């Protein structure tokens, strides 16, 4: 990351900061029931990974603008970075300096890795500092929930057990730090379609997923697949044989477990051995985009530390 020392905006030299924006995988995901409000109650174990986009914020005299290196990524109000900036302006009810946001994408969009949600969370924290708003973390969390169900997680970072629609978070300290191979084929899977295909009704399950039991047992990585499941796999994998094939390839290459992230289309494999993970990323990379990653922690506290230097 790179931070240019702040200088007086009045001097005509803009203030600028460049920050990473890390993605996530869902180590497991259970869809519990459909809530009366139309959303689904879920349980999921989020793990932040060091596969990252890059965001550069440069103050300008007026206006909020966005550019992106990846064609097809919206740079208008559909982009969560712009929405996050406007949410902050609306919240304080006064004018701020303008800002240009340069987004350099590395996290594949729409694959279940949370790139857009991560971008939004980093934007909230960065502009809270650059605009000297001094909003408390509780206010940023409230704005994050309005931006999307996954956005609050990226204010926390690390590992977290999530409930509700994914916005109620319990921090978790993991006892294993696997090597992670993330595989992202060129497929689009509609989350709305995936939920519809699950046919989950209003009836509540007893225990939703095995997450609490998993966290109590603290099993070795080699046993994680016995505890961590993704409900979307039972409808997504049969409908997309390519994903079934890639998941099998990760296991053949030595993954201790392999699964979808969210509703896909990205998958991941967890490896105990770096060399096996590296070889798997190369092998699967001959067929489709793949990335070697590690668990990380990058949330409100870590981002704020950059501005305190």
BAZAVO-243247 format. One line per field, with one value per residue: residue in one letter; residue number from 1; x, y, z of N, C-alpha, C in turn. Coordinates in steps of 0.2 Angstrom, whole numbers, plus 5000, padded with zeros to 4 digits. Atoms other than C-alpha are relative to their C-alpha. Layout:
N
resn <- a:...
resi <- NUM:...
n_x <- X:...
n_y <- Y:...
n_z <- Z:...
ca_x <- X:...
ca_y <- Y:...
ca_z <- Z:...
c_x <- X:...
c_y <- Y:...
c_z <- Z:...
This chain:
309
resn <- x:x:x:x:x:x:x:x:x:x:x:x:x:x:x:x:x:x:x:x:x:x:x:x:x:x:x:x:x:x:x:x:x:x:x:x:x:x:x:x:x:x:x:x:x:x:x:x:x:x:x:x:x:x:x:x:x:x:x:x:x:x:x:x:x:x:x:x:x:x:x:x:x:x:x:x:x:x:x:x:x:x:x:x:x:x:x:x:x:x:x:x:x:x:x:x:x:x:x:x:x:x:x:x:x:x:x:x:x:x:x:x:x:x:x:x:x:x:x:x:x:x:x:x:x:x:x:x:x:x:x:x:x:x:x:x:x:x:x:x:x:x:x:x:x:x:x:x:x:x:x:x:x:x:x:x:x:x:x:x:x:x:x:x:x:x:x:x:x:x:x:x:x:x:x:x:x:x:x:x:x:x:x:x:x:x:x:x:x:x:x:x:x:x:x:x:x:x:x:x:x:x:x:x:x:x:x:x:x:x:x:x:x:x:x:x:x:x:x:x:x:x:x:x:x:x:x:x:x:x:x:x:x:x:x:x:x:x:x:x:x:x:x:x:x:x:x:x:x:x:x:x:x:x:x:x:x:x:x:x:x:x:x:x:x:x:x:x:x:x:x:x:x:x:x:x:x:x:x:x:x:x:x:x:x:x:x:x:x:x:x:x:x:x:x:x:x:x:x:x:x:x:x:x:x:x:x:x:x
resi <- 1:2:3:4:5:6:7:8:9:10:11:12:13:14:15:16:17:18:19:20:21:22:23:24:25:26:27:28:29:30:31:32:33:34:35:36:37:38:39:40:41:42:43:44:45:46:47:48:49:50:51:52:53:54:55:56:57:58:59:60:61:62:63:64:65:66:67:68:69:70:71:72:73:74:75:76:77:78:79:80:81:82:83:84:85:86:87:88:89:90:91:92:93:94:95:96:97:98:99:100:101:102:103:104:105:106:107:108:109:110:111:112:113:114:115:116:117:118:119:120:121:122:123:124:125:126:127:128:129:130:131:132:133:134:135:136:137:138:139:140:141:142:143:144:145:146:147:148:149:150:151:152:153:154:155:156:157:158:159:160:161:162:163:164:165:166:167:168:169:170:171:172:173:174:175:176:177:178:179:180:181:182:183:184:185:186:187:188:189:190:191:192:193:194:195:196:197:198:199:200:201:202:203:204:205:206:207:208:209:210:211:212:213:214:215:216:217:218:219:220:221:222:223:224:225:226:227:228:229:230:231:232:233:234:235:236:237:238:239:240:241:242:243:244:245:246:247:248:249:250:251:252:253:254:255:256:257:258:259:260:261:262:263:264:265:266:267:268:269:270:271:272:273:274:275:276:277:278:279:280:281:282:283:284:285:286:287:288:289:290:291:292:293:294:295:296:297:298:299:300:301:302:303:304:305:306:307:308:309
n_x <- 5004:4996:5004:4997:5002:5005:4998:5006:5004:5000:4994:5001:4997:5005:4998:5001:4998:5001:5001:5003:5007:4999:5006:5001:5003:5004:4997:5006:5006:5006:5006:5005:5007:5002:5003:5006:4998:4998:4993:4999:4995:4994:4994:4994:4994:4996:4993:4996:4994:4996:5001:5002:5000:4997:5003:4996:5005:4996:5005:5000:5004:5007:5002:4997:4999:4997:4998:4998:4996:5003:5006:5006:5002:5003:4996:5005:5003:5001:4994:5001:4996:5004:5006:4997:4998:5006:5003:4997:5002:5007:5000:4997:5004:4997:4995:4994:4996:5001:4995:5000:4998:4997:5001:4997:5003:4997:5005:5005:5007:5005:4998:5001:4994:5002:4996:5003:5002:4994:4998:5004:4998:4993:5002:5003:4995:4996:5002:5001:4994:4998:5004:5000:5007:4999:5006:4998:5000:5007:5003:4997:5004:5007:5000:4998:5006:5005:4997:5001:4999:4993:4996:4998:4994:4994:4998:4997:4994:4998:5005:5006:5006:5005:5007:5004:4999:4992:4998:4999:4994:4996:4993:4997:4993:4999:4995:4996:4999:4998:4999:5007:5001:5007:5001:5006:5002:5004:5007:5004:5006:5004:5002:5008:5001:4997:5004:5007:4999:4999:5007:5001:5006:5001:4999:4993:4996:4997:4994:4999:4993:4997:4995:4998:4996:4993:4996:4999:4996:4994:4997:4994:5002:5002:5007:5005:5005:5005:5004:5002:5004:5003:5007:5000:4997:5004:5004:4995:4995:5004:5002:4994:4995:4993:4998:4999:4994:4994:5000:4997:4993:4996:4999:4994:4994:4998:5004:5003:5007:5001:5007:5002:5000:5007:5004:4996:4997:4993:4999:4994:4997:4995:4994:4995:4993:4999:4998:5006:5005:4997:5001:5007:5002:4997:5003:5007:5000:5000:5007:5004:4996:4999:4996:4998:5001:4999:5005:4997:5005:4999:5007:5000:4995:4994:5000:5000:4993:4997:5001:4997:4992
n_y <- 4994:4994:4994:4993:4995:4995:4993:4995:5000:4993:4999:5002:5006:5004:5005:5006:5007:5006:5006:5006:5002:5008:5004:5005:5006:5003:5007:5004:4996:5003:4996:5003:5000:4994:4995:4997:4994:5002:5002:5007:5001:5004:5000:5001:4999:4996:4999:4995:5003:4995:4999:4993:4995:4994:4994:4994:4994:4994:4995:4995:4995:5002:5006:5006:5003:5007:5003:5007:5002:5006:4998:5004:4998:4993:4994:4995:5001:5007:5002:4999:4995:4994:5000:4999:4992:4996:5001:4996:4993:4999:5001:4994:4994:4994:5001:5002:4999:5005:5006:5005:5007:5004:5007:5005:5007:5006:5005:5000:4998:5005:5007:5002:4998:4994:4994:4993:4999:4997:4993:4995:4999:4996:4993:4997:4999:4995:4994:4998:4996:4994:4995:4998:5000:5002:5004:5006:5006:5002:4996:5003:5007:4999:4999:5006:5004:4998:5001:5007:5005:5002:4994:4999:5004:4997:4995:5005:5004:5006:5006:4998:5004:4995:5003:4995:5000:5000:4994:5001:5003:5002:5001:5007:5001:5007:5003:5002:4995:5004:4997:5000:4999:4997:5002:4996:5001:4995:5002:4995:5004:4996:5002:5001:5007:5005:5000:5003:5007:5003:5001:5000:4996:4996:5005:4999:5006:5000:4997:4998:5001:5003:4995:4999:5007:5000:4995:5003:5006:4997:5006:4998:4998:5006:5003:4995:5002:5003:4996:4994:5001:4994:5003:4999:5005:5005:4998:4996:5005:5004:4996:4997:5006:4997:4999:5007:5003:4996:5002:5006:4999:4997:5005:5005:4997:5000:4996:5004:4999:4996:4998:4994:4994:4997:5004:5001:5006:5001:5005:5000:5006:4999:5004:4999:5000:4995:5003:5003:4995:4996:5005:5000:4994:5001:5006:4998:4994:5002:5000:4994:4996:5002:4995:5002:4995:5002:4996:4994:4996:4993:4997:4993:4999:5000:4994:4994:5000:4997:4993:4998:5000
n_z <- 5000:5001:4998:5001:4994:5001:5000:5000:5006:5002:5004:5007:5001:4998:4995:5004:4996:5004:4995:5003:4999:5000:5001:4995:5002:4995:4999:5000:5001:4999:5001:4995:5001:5003:4995:5002:5004:5007:5000:4997:4994:5002:4996:5005:4997:5005:4999:5004:5004:5002:5007:4999:5005:4998:5000:4999:4999:5000:4999:5005:4997:4999:5004:4998:5006:4999:5006:4999:5005:5003:5004:4998:4993:5000:4997:4998:4994:4999:4997:4993:4998:5001:4995:4994:5000:4999:4994:4995:5001:4998:4993:4996:5002:5002:5006:4998:5006:5005:5000:5005:4998:5005:4998:5004:4999:5000:4998:5006:4998:5000:4999:4994:4996:4996:5002:4999:4993:4997:5002:4997:4993:5000:5002:4994:4995:5003:5001:4994:4998:5004:4999:4993:4997:4993:4998:4996:5004:5000:5006:5006:5000:5002:5007:5004:5001:5005:5006:5002:4994:4998:4999:4993:4999:5002:4995:4995:5002:4997:5000:4996:5001:5001:5000:5003:5007:5001:4997:4993:5000:4994:5002:4999:5001:5003:4997:5006:5005:5006:5006:5003:5007:5002:5007:5002:5007:5003:4999:4996:4997:4996:4993:5000:5003:4996:4994:5002:5001:4994:4997:4993:4998:4994:4994:4998:4998:4993:5000:5007:5001:4995:4999:4993:4998:5003:4996:4993:5001:5003:5004:5004:5007:5004:4998:5001:5004:4997:4996:5003:5006:5004:5003:5007:5004:5003:5006:5005:5003:5005:5006:5003:5000:5000:4993:4997:5003:4997:4993:4999:5002:4994:4995:5003:4999:4993:4995:4994:5002:5006:5000:5003:4996:5001:5005:5006:5003:4998:4995:4997:4997:4994:5000:4994:5002:5005:5007:5003:5002:5005:5006:5002:5004:5007:5004:5002:5004:5007:5003:4998:4995:4993:4995:4994:4995:4993:4995:4998:4996:5003:4998:4998:4995:5004:5005:4996:4998:5005:4999:4994:5001
ca_x <- 5000:5006:5001:5006:5008:4993:4996:4984:4970:4971:4988:4981:4991:4978:4978:4979:4980:4981:4974:4971:4953:4954:4941:4934:4928:4914:4922:4904:4886:4870:4853:4841:4824:4815:4811:4795:4804:4808:4827:4834:4842:4859:4874:4891:4909:4918:4937:4946:4959:4974:4968:4965:4959:4967:4959:4967:4957:4963:4954:4948:4939:4922:4912:4914:4920:4926:4937:4941:4954:4942:4930:4912:4913:4901:4908:4891:4879:4878:4896:4896:4911:4901:4886:4897:4904:4886:4880:4893:4889:4870:4874:4884:4872:4885:4897:4913:4928:4927:4936:4941:4942:4953:4948:4960:4952:4960:4946:4934:4917:4902:4911:4906:4922:4914:4925:4912:4907:4925:4928:4913:4919:4937:4928:4918:4934:4945:4934:4929:4947:4951:4936:4939:4921:4926:4910:4911:4913:4894:4889:4900:4892:4875:4879:4888:4872:4862:4875:4874:4874:4892:4899:4899:4911:4924:4924:4928:4940:4949:4937:4919:4904:4889:4870:4855:4857:4876:4877:4877:4895:4905:4924:4933:4951:4956:4968:4974:4981:4979:4985:4970:4968:4954:4947:4936:4929:4920:4903:4889:4877:4863:4861:4842:4842:4852:4841:4825:4832:4836:4817:4819:4803:4797:4800:4815:4828:4834:4852:4857:4874:4887:4897:4896:4901:4915:4921:4920:4929:4943:4947:4963:4962:4961:4944:4936:4926:4916:4910:4909:4896:4889:4870:4872:4882:4868:4859:4874:4886:4873:4868:4886:4896:4912:4912:4910:4925:4936:4931:4936:4953:4957:4954:4965:4978:4978:4966:4960:4943:4936:4920:4910:4912:4894:4883:4898:4905:4922:4928:4942:4953:4962:4979:4991:5006:5012:5020:5004:4994:5006:5006:4987:4985:4997:4988:4970:4976:4979:4960:4954:4959:4966:4975:4985:4980:4982:4970:4972:4964:4961:4946:4942:4956:4970:4965:4963:4981:4987:4980:4988:5006
ca_y <- 5000:5018:5034:5051:5063:5074:5092:5107:5105:5124:5123:5115:5099:5085:5073:5055:5037:5020:5005:4987:4980:4961:4948:4934:4916:4907:4892:4885:4892:4886:4893:4891:4897:4911:4926:4935:4950:4940:4938:4921:4918:4911:4905:4907:4907:4921:4921:4936:4932:4942:4942:4961:4975:4992:5009:5026:5041:5058:5073:5086:5102:5095:5080:5062:5052:5034:5026:5007:4998:4983:4986:4981:4987:5001:5018:5026:5025:5006:5005:5003:5014:5029:5024:5023:5041:5048:5039:5048:5065:5062:5056:5072:5084:5095:5098:5089:5091:5081:5064:5054:5035:5025:5006:4993:4976:4960:4951:4944:4952:4942:4927:4926:4934:4950:4962:4976:4974:4976:4991:4999:4996:5003:5018:5021:5020:5030:5044:5045:5050:5060:5070:5072:5067:5058:5046:5032:5014:5011:5024:5016:4999:5006:5013:4997:4987:4998:4996:4977:4961:4957:4975:4975:4960:4970:4983:4968:4958:4942:4927:4929:4918:4927:4925:4935:4940:4939:4955:4949:4945:4936:4937:4920:4916:4902:4889:4884:4895:4885:4890:4894:4891:4902:4896:4908:4901:4913:4909:4920:4912:4922:4922:4925:4909:4899:4904:4900:4883:4879:4880:4884:4889:4898:4882:4885:4871:4866:4869:4878:4871:4864:4880:4881:4862:4865:4880:4870:4855:4865:4850:4849:4855:4838:4835:4852:4845:4835:4850:4864:4863:4875:4872:4880:4866:4854:4865:4875:4860:4849:4864:4869:4853:4864:4868:4850:4846:4860:4856:4838:4844:4854:4838:4827:4840:4838:4850:4845:4852:4861:4871:4885:4903:4910:4904:4904:4904:4905:4890:4887:4873:4873:4866:4862:4862:4877:4867:4857:4873:4882:4866:4866:4884:4881:4865:4872:4889:4880:4879:4894:4909:4904:4913:4908:4916:4916:4921:4939:4953:4970:4980:4996:4995:4991:5004:5017:5013:5019:5036:5037:5036
ca_z <- 5000:4997:5006:5000:5015:5017:5011:5012:5000:4999:4992:4976:4979:4981:4996:4990:4998:4990:5000:4996:4996:5001:4996:5005:5004:5013:5021:5023:5020:5027:5021:5036:5031:5021:5033:5033:5025:5010:5014:5019:5036:5034:5043:5035:5040:5031:5029:5022:5009:5003:4985:4983:4972:4974:4978:4976:4983:4978:4984:4971:4973:4970:4964:4967:4952:4949:4936:4934:4924:4920:4906:4911:4929:4932:4936:4940:4954:4952:4959:4978:4980:4973:4984:4999:4996:4994:5009:5019:5012:5015:5033:5038:5029:5023:5008:5008:4996:4980:4978:4963:4966:4955:4956:4950:4949:4953:4962:4948:4949:4953:4958:4976:4983:4989:4979:4978:4996:5001:4990:4998:5016:5012:5004:5020:5031:5019:5016:5034:5037:5022:5024:5042:5047:5063:5062:5075:5069:5074:5061:5048:5052:5050:5033:5028:5031:5020:5006:5006:5018:5016:5018:5037:5037:5028:5042:5053:5043:5047:5051:5057:5059:5052:5054:5049:5031:5034:5043:5061:5065:5078:5076:5076:5079:5067:5073:5055:5041:5025:5008:4997:4979:4972:4955:4945:4928:4916:4922:4929:4942:4948:4967:4965:4954:4966:4981:4971:4966:4984:4988:5006:5014:5030:5041:5052:5054:5071:5071:5055:5049:5060:5063:5082:5084:5072:5082:5098:5091:5082:5070:5060:5042:5035:5044:5039:5025:5037:5046:5033:5019:5006:5003:4986:4980:4978:4965:4957:4954:4945:4934:4930:4926:4923:4942:4947:4936:4943:4961:4958:4950:4966:4977:4965:4967:4986:4993:5010:5005:4990:4989:4981:4988:4991:4977:4965:4952:4961:4970:4982:4988:5005:5006:5021:5010:5000:4986:4983:4983:4971:4959:4960:4955:4940:4935:4936:4929:4913:4911:4920:4931:4947:4962:4976:4992:5011:5026:5031:5042:5035:5043:5051:5064:5051:5038:5052:5057:5040:5043:5060:5053
c_x <- 5004:4996:5004:4999:4995:5003:4993:4997:5000:5006:5000:5003:4995:5002:4998:5003:4998:5000:4998:4993:5000:4993:4999:4997:4995:5002:4994:4994:4994:4994:4995:4993:4999:4997:4994:5001:5002:5007:5000:5005:5005:5005:5006:5006:5004:5007:5003:5006:5004:5000:4996:4999:5004:4996:5004:4995:5004:4994:5000:4995:4992:4998:5003:5000:5004:5003:5002:5004:4997:4994:4994:4998:4997:5003:4995:4997:4999:5006:4999:5005:4997:4994:5002:5002:4994:4997:5003:4998:4993:5000:5002:4996:5003:5005:5007:5005:4998:5005:4999:5003:5002:5000:5004:4998:5004:4995:4994:4993:4995:5001:4999:5006:5000:5004:4997:4998:5006:5002:4995:5002:5007:4998:4998:5006:5005:4998:4998:5006:5002:4996:4999:4993:5000:4993:5003:4999:4992:4997:5002:4996:4993:4999:5002:4994:4995:5003:5000:5002:5007:5005:5002:5006:5006:5002:5003:5007:5002:4995:4994:4995:4994:4993:4996:5000:5007:5003:5001:5006:5003:5007:5002:5008:5002:5007:5004:5000:5001:5002:4994:5001:4993:5000:4994:4999:4996:4993:4996:4994:4996:4998:4993:4998:5001:4995:4993:5001:5001:4993:4999:4994:5000:5002:5007:5003:5002:5006:5002:5008:5003:5006:5002:5003:5007:5005:5002:5005:5007:5004:5006:4997:4997:4993:4995:4994:4994:4995:4997:4997:4997:4994:4999:5003:4995:4995:5005:5004:4997:4999:5006:5006:5008:5002:5001:5007:5006:5000:5003:5008:5003:5001:5005:5006:5003:4997:4997:4992:4999:4992:4998:5001:4993:4996:5005:5000:5007:5000:5006:5002:5005:5005:5004:5007:5000:5002:4994:4996:5003:4999:4993:4998:5003:4996:4993:5000:5001:4993:4996:5004:5000:5005:5002:5000:5001:4994:5003:4995:5001:4993:5001:5007:5007:5000:5001:5008:5004:5000:5003:5007:5002
c_y <- 5006:5006:5006:5004:5005:5007:5004:5000:5007:5002:4998:4993:4995:4995:4993:4994:4994:4994:4994:4999:4992:4997:4995:4993:4998:4993:4995:5005:4996:5005:4997:5000:5007:5004:5003:5006:4999:4998:4993:5001:4995:4999:4999:5001:5004:5000:5005:4997:5006:5001:5007:5004:5006:5007:5006:5005:5006:5006:5005:5005:4999:4994:4994:4996:4993:4998:4993:4998:4994:5002:4996:5002:5007:5005:5005:4998:4993:4997:5002:5005:5007:5001:5001:5007:5004:4998:5004:5007:5001:4999:5006:5006:5006:4999:4997:5002:4994:4994:4996:4993:4996:4992:4996:4993:4995:4994:4999:5002:4995:4993:4997:5002:5007:5006:5007:5002:5003:5007:5005:5001:5004:5007:5003:5002:5006:5007:5003:5004:5005:5006:5003:5000:4997:4996:4994:4994:4998:5003:4997:4993:5001:5002:4994:4995:5002:4999:4992:4995:4999:5006:5001:4995:5003:5006:4996:4997:4994:4994:5002:4995:5005:4997:5006:4999:5000:5006:5000:4996:4998:4998:4993:5000:4993:4997:4996:5006:4997:5005:4999:5001:5002:4999:5004:4999:5006:4998:5005:4995:5005:4998:4999:4993:4995:5000:4997:4992:4996:4998:4999:5004:5003:4995:5001:4993:5001:5004:5001:4999:4997:5004:5000:4993:5000:5005:4997:4995:5002:4994:5002:5001:4994:4997:5006:4999:4996:5004:5006:4998:5006:4997:5001:4995:4995:5002:5003:4995:4996:5004:5003:4995:5002:5001:4994:4998:5004:4999:4993:5000:5002:4994:4995:5003:5001:5004:4996:5001:5005:5002:5006:5006:5003:4995:4999:5006:4998:4994:5001:4993:5002:4995:5001:5001:5005:4998:4997:5006:5004:4995:5000:5006:5000:4995:5003:5007:4999:5000:5006:5005:4997:5004:4996:5005:4997:5004:5007:5004:5007:5003:5007:5002:5001:5006:5006:5001:5004:5007:5003:5001:5007
c_z <- 5000:5003:4999:5006:4998:4999:5000:4994:4997:4996:4992:4999:5003:5005:4997:5005:4996:5005:4996:5002:4999:4999:5005:4997:5005:5001:5001:5000:5001:4999:5005:4998:4997:5006:4997:4996:4993:4999:5003:5006:4998:5006:4996:5004:4995:5002:4995:4997:4997:4992:5000:4994:5003:4999:5001:5001:5000:5000:4994:5003:5001:4996:5002:4993:5001:4993:5002:4994:4996:4996:5003:5007:5000:5003:5002:5006:5002:5004:5008:5003:5000:5005:5007:5002:5001:5006:5006:5000:5002:5008:5004:4998:4998:4994:5002:4994:4995:5001:4993:5003:4994:5003:4995:5002:4999:5002:4994:5003:4999:5001:5007:5005:5003:4998:5001:5007:5004:4998:5004:5008:5000:4998:5006:5005:4997:5000:5007:5003:4996:5000:5007:5003:5007:5002:5004:4995:5000:4995:4994:4999:4998:4992:4996:4999:4995:4993:4998:5006:5001:5002:5007:5002:4998:5004:5006:4998:5003:4999:5004:4998:5000:5000:4998:4993:4998:5003:5008:5001:5007:4998:5003:4999:4997:5003:4994:4995:4993:4994:4996:4993:4998:4992:4997:4992:4998:5000:5004:5003:5004:5007:5001:4997:5005:5006:4998:4999:5007:5003:5007:5002:5007:5006:5002:5002:5008:5001:4992:4999:5006:5003:5007:5002:4997:5004:5007:4999:4997:4997:4996:4993:4996:5002:4998:4996:5003:5004:4996:4993:4997:4997:4993:4995:4997:4994:4995:4997:4995:4994:4996:5000:5000:5008:5003:4998:5004:5008:5001:4998:5006:5005:4997:5001:5007:5004:5005:5000:4994:5000:4996:5005:4999:4996:4993:4995:5002:5005:5004:5003:5006:5001:5006:4997:4994:4993:4996:4998:4993:4993:4998:4996:4993:4996:4998:4996:4993:4997:5002:5005:5007:5004:5006:5006:5007:5004:5002:5004:4998:5001:5002:5004:4996:4995:5004:5002:4995:5000:5006:5000:4999
